[in-house]
Amino acid sequence: MWFKGLRRENRPASDKGPDRRQRQRTEQYFDCTWISVWGEERTRVSSLGPTGCYIESRTTPTEGAIVPEIVIHLASGPITLQGTVISAMRGVGFAVRFTDVSQEADERLSALVESHAYPLGSAASSIR
């Protein structure tokens, strides 16, 4: 599962401090554009949380690649983020852990997730 890198028990020993949130996510589709080495890609996000997302895309960067710009179109307006690819399945999509998230972006993502999400490890999250 793509989100295994975001789960608390799978984090490196140096990152096992107490979780501020439940590491929740929402599984719904959002239009998305992101910058690849070939230019702007138009696609969609199928899973979104305050710490990362899963981008469905035939074009997939390699694990560890930096994605300098990800624009996710939320109902409240677009949000621009950047991140690092933590998992990729060629021709299907890739998981991104967000980096340098602004306070405004964090608040917007957290509010979205709190209104639509379920905790990782719940019965609903095991569907993927």
C-alpha positions, 0 to 999 in steps of 0.5 A, a space after each residue: 500500500 502506498 501510504 505505508 511510508 506515512 504510517 507511524 509504525 513504519 517511520 524511522 526510529 529517529 521520527 517516532 515521536 508522538 503523533 500530533 494527529 491521527 495521520 488521517 486521509 480522505 479518499 476522493 478525487 481531486 483534479 491535480 497538475 504537477 511538474 515533471 521533467 517533461 513539463 506540466 502533467 494534468 491528472 488527479 489525486 485519489 488519496 489526500 492527507 496533511 502529510 502527502 497524497 497519491 497521484 494517479 498518473 501514467 507518468 511516474 517519477 522515480 522514488 526519491 524524486 523531488 516534485 517541485 510543484 503540485 497544484 491540487 484543486 480543492 472545493 475551497 480553491 487550489 493549493 500548491 505544494 511540493 514533495 518527495 516521491 516515496 513510492 511509485 508504480 510505473 504507469 499507475 501513479 505515485 505517493 508523495 510526502 509533502 515538504 515545506 508545507 505552509 501553515 495555511 496549507 497545513 490548516 486547509 488540508 487538516 480541515 479537509 481531512 477532518 471533515 471527510 476522513 477515517 484513520 489509517 488502519 480502519 476497516 475502510 482504509 484497508 480497501 486499497 
